[in-house]
Amino acid sequence: MRIYIDSADEAAIAEALASGYVYGVTTNPTILRRAGVRAAGVPALARMALAAGAHELHLQVYSDDAAAMVREGRTLAELDAQRVVVKIPATPAGYAAAAQLAADRVRVTLTAVYTIRQAILAASVGAAYIAVYVGRMRDAGLDALALVAGMQRTLDAQHAPVAILAASIRDAAEIEALAAAGVATVTLPPLVLGQLLDSPLTAAAAAAFRTDAGAIL
């Protein structure tokens, strides 16, 4: 499973990427706003994340008009053609823009996907990823894990080259169920990311090793 950090905070991004198990970074306008990053500051944030070792960086467009999405998507992709993936909301205009960008060999993530049919349509327009909001699905009264598993089974049955990027994760343990369902990518906020290695038994074993190492050195 590829793990991303969902953040626009430079310190959090640098720490996450230094862990060795965080593959890349995802952002959106809401995350940028919370971090105090304006649209004009996104190129600098991207350069910082890529220099810190991000293998992939998902950056979202700002407009809701298809033509504007395409223009913005091309500009974002120019920051690094190999490592930047353009995020576009899964709206009618978003699907149209995604199709145009995919035709131009720009990799696209269709974000805010909540239904299996949206996942099917994402494959049809050539999207590389779909971002599904697990926590928000649950807030809406949906069986989030079952729905995401259904999306994964459908994409697998269609041999669709679309990866599910699970987002809105609020409990580190959720990635275990997602991985079991075949989900290959997940993005976590810094707080949840910091919980991944929590294990009292591991901590106790490490403490015992330190004590015993001190006795034999």
C-alpha positions, 0 to 999 in steps of 0.5 A: 500500500502506498501511503501519502500525507494529506497536508500543506504544512511544510514541517509535517510534510518534511517529517512524513517524507523522512519516515521512509514509508510515506510515498507522497503528498496530497492537498486540496483548497481546504487543506491549503486554506487551513495551512495559510497557503495561497494559490500563488504559494503552491509552486513553492510548496510543490518544490519543497515537497518534491525536494524532500523526497515526495514520489508523487504530489496531488494538486487540485484545480481551483475553478469549477468550469471545465475549460478553466480546470484544463488550463489550471491542470496543465499549469500544475502538471508543468511543475513536474510532469512525472510526479504531479497528479492533477486533482479534479472534483468528480462533477460533470465539468470535472469529468470533461476536464479530466478527459481532456487532460488525460488525452494530453497525458496529464495524470488525473485524480477525480476527487470526492467520489462517493458512488460505484458508478462515479468510479466506473466513469472515472475509468472511462475518462482515463483517470489514474486515481479516484479519491474517496472520502471514507470518513465523510461517507460514514458521516452520511450514513453509508457503510464506507468500507463496504462501499469502497470494497465494492468500488475496488471489486468493480474496478478489478472486474473491469481491469480498469487501471484506476487506483482508489486513493482512500481519504478522510481517514480518521483512525489508523486501523482503517487502513488494515480493512482498506488494504484487505479490500485491495485498496492500494493507496491511502492519504492520511492527515498528520495526526492519523499518520502519527498513529500508524506505528502505535503498539504498546507491545512493540514499545515494551519489547523495544524498552526491554531490548534497550535495557538488555543492550545496556547490560551487554555493551 
